[in-house]
Amino acid sequence: MARLPDSIKRRKAAILIYTTWNLWKERNRRVFDGKSATPQRVLAFIKKEMSLRATACDAVEPPIVS
């Protein structure tokens, strides 16, 4: 990863952070609320949060999430 441009490193880090955060939130939903979301729904949560962040930070490049 050392040879990757900083913008790509930041995107990969953001994807990792938002994925980890949303998996943790899903775990808490299951443990404490007795509710669960499908993997597709959790992925949608991740995409939405990344999109909101890009909008809030007025990102020039949108995050790479398919």
Sine and cosine of phi, psi and omega as CSV:
sin_phi,cos_phi,sin_psi,cos_psi,sin_omega,cos_omega
0.00,0.00,-0.22,0.98,-0.06,-1.00
-0.89,0.45,-0.46,0.89,-0.05,-1.00
-1.00,0.01,-0.10,0.99,-0.01,-1.00
-0.96,0.27,0.54,-0.84,0.09,-1.00
-0.88,0.47,0.46,-0.89,-0.02,-1.00
-0.85,0.53,-0.59,0.81,-0.02,-1.00
-0.90,0.44,-0.62,0.78,0.03,-1.00
-0.94,0.34,-0.65,0.76,0.04,-1.00
-0.87,0.50,-0.68,0.73,0.00,-1.00
-0.90,0.43,-0.65,0.76,0.02,-1.00
-0.89,0.45,-0.70,0.72,0.01,-1.00
-0.89,0.45,-0.66,0.75,0.03,-1.00
-0.89,0.45,-0.67,0.75,0.01,-1.00
-0.89,0.45,-0.69,0.73,0.02,-1.00
-0.88,0.48,-0.70,0.71,0.01,-1.00
-0.89,0.46,-0.71,0.71,-0.02,-1.00
-0.90,0.44,-0.76,0.66,-0.03,-1.00
-0.92,0.38,-0.56,0.83,0.05,-1.00
-0.92,0.40,-0.75,0.66,0.00,-1.00
-0.87,0.49,-0.71,0.71,-0.01,-1.00
-0.87,0.49,-0.71,0.70,-0.04,-1.00
-0.95,0.30,-0.52,0.85,0.11,-0.99
-0.91,0.41,-0.64,0.77,0.04,-1.00
-0.90,0.43,-0.69,0.73,0.02,-1.00
-0.90,0.44,-0.62,0.79,0.04,-1.00
-0.92,0.40,-0.65,0.76,0.06,-1.00
-0.86,0.51,-0.71,0.71,0.01,-1.00
-0.91,0.42,-0.62,0.78,0.07,-1.00
-0.85,0.52,-0.69,0.72,-0.03,-1.00
-0.93,0.36,-0.69,0.72,-0.07,-1.00
-0.96,0.28,-0.73,0.68,-0.15,-0.99
-1.00,-0.09,-0.49,0.87,-0.04,-1.00
-0.97,-0.26,-0.19,0.98,-0.03,-1.00
0.93,0.38,0.37,0.93,0.00,-1.00
-0.90,-0.44,0.39,-0.92,0.07,-1.00
-0.56,-0.83,0.47,-0.88,0.05,-1.00
-0.92,-0.40,0.44,-0.90,0.05,-1.00
-0.95,0.32,0.36,-0.93,0.07,-1.00
-0.83,0.55,-0.59,0.81,0.02,-1.00
-0.90,0.44,-0.61,0.79,0.00,-1.00
-0.93,0.37,-0.66,0.75,0.03,-1.00
-0.89,0.46,-0.65,0.76,0.06,-1.00
-0.88,0.48,-0.64,0.77,0.04,-1.00
-0.89,0.45,-0.63,0.77,0.06,-1.00
-0.87,0.49,-0.70,0.71,-0.02,-1.00
-0.88,0.48,-0.75,0.66,-0.01,-1.00
-0.87,0.49,-0.66,0.75,-0.02,-1.00
-0.90,0.43,-0.71,0.70,-0.01,-1.00
-0.90,0.43,-0.63,0.78,0.03,-1.00
-0.92,0.39,-0.61,0.79,0.03,-1.00
-0.92,0.40,-0.68,0.74,0.04,-1.00
-0.88,0.47,-0.66,0.75,0.02,-1.00
-0.89,0.46,-0.71,0.71,0.00,-1.00
-0.87,0.49,-0.66,0.75,0.02,-1.00
-0.92,0.39,-0.71,0.70,-0.03,-1.00
-0.90,0.43,-0.59,0.81,-0.02,-1.00
-1.00,-0.01,0.04,1.00,0.00,-1.00
0.81,0.59,0.76,0.65,-0.05,-1.00
-0.90,0.44,0.67,-0.74,0.06,-1.00
-0.97,0.24,-0.67,0.75,0.00,-1.00
-0.96,-0.29,0.84,-0.54,0.05,-1.00
-0.93,0.37,0.46,-0.89,0.00,-1.00
-0.90,0.43,0.49,-0.87,0.03,-1.00
-1.00,0.04,0.99,-0.17,0.05,-1.00
-0.60,-0.80,0.86,-0.50,-0.01,-1.00
-1.00,0.01,0.00,0.00,0.00,0.00
